[in-house]
């Protein structure tokens, strides 16, 4: 099993540490897209050498962004409550989700070549900015997920997700010592992610 598959499985597993609550097929599917985007984002925080791996990292980033946007549009299209939540006075975690999507869009846009060279003359400058923006996206995403309390409502679940976030974002000393860097495989992400989304929805709605 690849590191990417483990991250996906771990993120979804945190939602089942306490008896799973289902919100119906529509609601659960939309949130499953969000959890898959979060898992992909956390994997993207794992460092990798500068090589052909960078192109895979870029492609996976586009998929993560697309899923985050799909997660938002899914609810805007089918849940009128969400539209109210984006008005002034909405819960802060809803605004955090919007900040996360916008920051992720900036992250992907500023990383594209040759556009990147117009903003950053040196790779070291780009790397620092890219990393900082990545932390901003992760922080906004976690703030968006945890306070809602629907799928991750206990300290055990918060701690489990916190451990996954810490390993992904702060485990550089371990990741750089691996003989082979974690592979940002779009195929693994889509296949394992699709299975995780399917199980997330079916198990929460009494289908076994």
C-alpha positions as CSV (number, residue, x, y, z in Angstrom):
1,X,0.0,0.0,0.0
2,X,1.4,3.4,-1.0
3,X,1.8,6.4,1.4
4,X,-1.0,8.2,-0.5
5,X,-3.4,5.3,0.0
6,X,-2.5,5.2,3.7
7,X,-3.2,8.9,4.1
8,X,-6.6,8.5,2.4
9,X,-7.5,5.5,4.5
10,X,-6.4,7.3,7.7
11,X,-8.3,10.5,7.1
12,X,-11.5,8.6,6.4
13,X,-10.9,6.2,9.3
14,X,-11.0,9.1,11.8
15,X,-14.7,9.6,10.9
16,X,-15.5,6.0,12.0
17,X,-13.6,6.0,15.4
18,X,-17.0,6.8,17.0
19,X,-20.3,5.3,15.9
20,X,-20.8,6.8,12.4
21,X,-23.6,9.3,11.9
22,X,-25.2,9.5,8.5
23,X,-26.8,12.6,7.0
24,X,-28.3,10.9,3.9
25,X,-26.7,10.1,0.6
26,X,-26.6,13.6,-0.7
27,X,-25.0,15.1,2.4
28,X,-22.6,12.3,3.0
29,X,-21.4,12.2,-0.6
30,X,-20.7,15.9,-0.6
31,X,-18.7,15.7,2.6
32,X,-16.9,12.6,1.4
33,X,-15.6,14.7,-1.5
34,X,-14.3,17.2,1.1
35,X,-12.5,14.6,3.1
36,X,-10.9,13.2,0.0
37,X,-9.7,16.7,-0.9
38,X,-8.3,17.0,2.6
39,X,-6.5,13.7,2.4
40,X,-5.0,14.7,-1.0
41,X,-3.9,18.0,0.5
42,X,-2.2,16.4,3.4
43,X,-0.3,14.0,1.1
44,X,0.8,17.0,-1.0
45,X,2.5,18.4,2.2
46,X,4.9,15.5,2.3
47,X,8.2,16.7,0.8
48,X,9.8,15.2,-2.3
49,X,13.0,15.6,-4.3
50,X,13.1,18.0,-7.2
51,X,12.8,15.6,-10.2
52,X,10.1,14.2,-12.4
53,X,8.1,13.6,-9.2
54,X,7.3,17.4,-9.3
55,X,5.1,16.9,-12.4
56,X,3.0,14.3,-10.6
57,X,2.8,16.6,-7.6
58,X,1.4,19.3,-9.8
59,X,-1.2,17.1,-11.5
60,X,-2.4,15.7,-8.1
61,X,-2.7,19.3,-6.9
62,X,-5.2,20.1,-9.7
63,X,-7.3,17.1,-8.7
64,X,-7.3,18.1,-5.0
65,X,-8.4,21.6,-6.0
66,X,-11.1,20.3,-8.3
67,X,-12.5,18.1,-5.5
68,X,-12.5,21.0,-3.0
69,X,-14.4,23.1,-5.5
70,X,-16.8,20.2,-6.3
71,X,-17.4,19.8,-2.5
72,X,-18.4,23.4,-2.3
73,X,-20.5,23.5,-5.4
74,X,-22.3,20.3,-4.5
75,X,-23.8,21.8,-1.4
76,X,-24.4,25.2,-3.0
77,X,-26.4,23.4,-5.7
78,X,-28.5,21.2,-3.5
79,X,-28.6,22.6,0.1
80,X,-30.1,26.0,0.6
81,X,-28.7,26.1,4.2
82,X,-25.2,26.4,2.8
83,X,-26.1,29.6,0.9
84,X,-27.2,31.1,4.2
85,X,-23.9,30.0,5.8
86,X,-22.0,32.1,3.3
87,X,-23.8,35.4,4.2
88,X,-22.4,37.9,6.8
89,X,-22.6,36.3,10.3
90,X,-22.0,32.8,9.0
91,X,-20.0,30.4,11.2
92,X,-16.3,31.1,11.1
93,X,-15.6,27.5,10.0
94,X,-17.6,28.1,6.8
95,X,-15.5,31.2,6.0
96,X,-12.4,29.1,6.7
97,X,-13.5,26.7,4.0
98,X,-13.8,29.5,1.5
99,X,-10.4,30.9,2.5
100,X,-8.9,27.4,2.0
101,X,-10.3,27.0,-1.5
102,X,-9.1,30.4,-2.6
103,X,-5.7,29.9,-1.1
104,X,-5.5,26.5,-2.8
105,X,-6.4,28.1,-6.1
106,X,-3.6,30.6,-5.6
107,X,-1.2,27.9,-4.6
108,X,-1.8,26.0,-7.9
109,X,-1.8,29.1,-10.0
110,X,1.5,30.5,-8.6
111,X,3.2,27.1,-9.1
112,X,2.6,26.9,-12.8
113,X,5.5,27.3,-15.2
114,X,6.3,29.8,-16.8
115,X,4.0,31.9,-14.6
116,X,6.0,30.9,-11.6
117,X,9.1,32.5,-13.0
118,X,7.4,35.9,-13.3
119,X,6.7,36.0,-9.6
120,X,9.8,34.2,-8.2
121,X,13.3,34.7,-9.6
122,X,14.8,32.0,-7.5
123,X,13.6,28.5,-6.7
124,X,14.3,29.0,-3.0
125,X,11.9,31.9,-2.9
126,X,9.2,29.9,-4.7
127,X,9.7,26.9,-2.4
128,X,9.3,29.1,0.7
129,X,6.2,30.8,-0.5
130,X,4.7,27.6,-1.8
131,X,5.2,25.9,1.6
132,X,3.8,28.8,3.6
133,X,0.7,28.9,1.3
134,X,0.4,25.1,1.8
135,X,0.3,25.6,5.6
136,X,-2.4,28.3,5.2
137,X,-4.5,25.9,3.2
138,X,-4.1,23.1,5.6
139,X,-4.9,25.3,8.6
140,X,-8.0,26.7,6.9
141,X,-9.1,23.2,5.9
142,X,-8.7,21.8,9.4
143,X,-10.6,24.8,10.9
144,X,-13.3,24.2,8.4
145,X,-13.7,20.5,9.3
146,X,-13.3,20.3,13.0
147,X,-15.6,22.9,14.6
148,X,-18.6,21.7,12.6
149,X,-18.6,18.6,14.9
150,X,-20.7,16.4,12.6
151,X,-18.3,13.7,11.6
152,X,-15.4,14.5,14.0
153,X,-17.2,15.3,17.2
154,X,-14.9,13.8,19.9
155,X,-11.4,14.6,21.2
156,X,-10.3,11.2,20.1
157,X,-11.2,12.0,16.5
158,X,-9.7,15.5,16.7
159,X,-6.4,14.0,18.1
160,X,-6.3,11.3,15.4
161,X,-6.7,13.9,12.6
162,X,-4.2,16.1,14.4
163,X,-1.7,13.3,14.3
164,X,-2.2,12.7,10.6
165,X,-1.8,16.5,10.0
166,X,1.4,16.6,12.1
167,X,2.9,13.5,10.3
168,X,2.2,15.0,6.9
169,X,3.2,18.6,7.6
170,X,6.0,18.2,10.2
171,X,7.5,14.9,9.4
172,X,10.1,16.2,6.9
173,X,13.0,14.6,8.8
174,X,11.4,11.2,8.2
175,X,10.2,11.6,4.7
176,X,13.5,12.9,3.3
177,X,15.3,9.7,4.5
178,X,13.1,7.4,2.5
179,X,15.0,5.6,-0.3
180,X,12.0,6.3,-2.7
181,X,9.9,9.4,-2.4
182,X,6.1,9.0,-1.8
183,X,4.5,8.8,-5.3
184,X,1.8,11.4,-6.1
185,X,-0.1,9.0,-8.3
186,X,-3.3,10.3,-9.7
187,X,-4.5,6.8,-10.4
188,X,-4.0,5.7,-6.8
189,X,-5.7,8.9,-5.6
190,X,-8.7,8.4,-7.8
191,X,-9.1,4.6,-7.2
192,X,-8.4,4.6,-3.5
193,X,-10.4,7.8,-3.1
194,X,-13.3,6.4,-5.0
195,X,-13.4,3.3,-2.8
196,X,-13.1,5.5,0.4
197,X,-16.0,7.8,-0.8
198,X,-18.2,4.8,-1.6
199,X,-17.6,3.1,1.7
200,X,-18.1,6.4,3.6
201,X,-21.5,6.9,2.0
202,X,-22.7,3.3,2.1
203,X,-21.7,2.5,5.6
204,X,-23.3,5.6,7.0
205,X,-26.5,4.9,5.3
206,X,-26.9,1.3,6.5
207,X,-25.7,-0.4,3.3
208,X,-23.3,-3.3,3.9
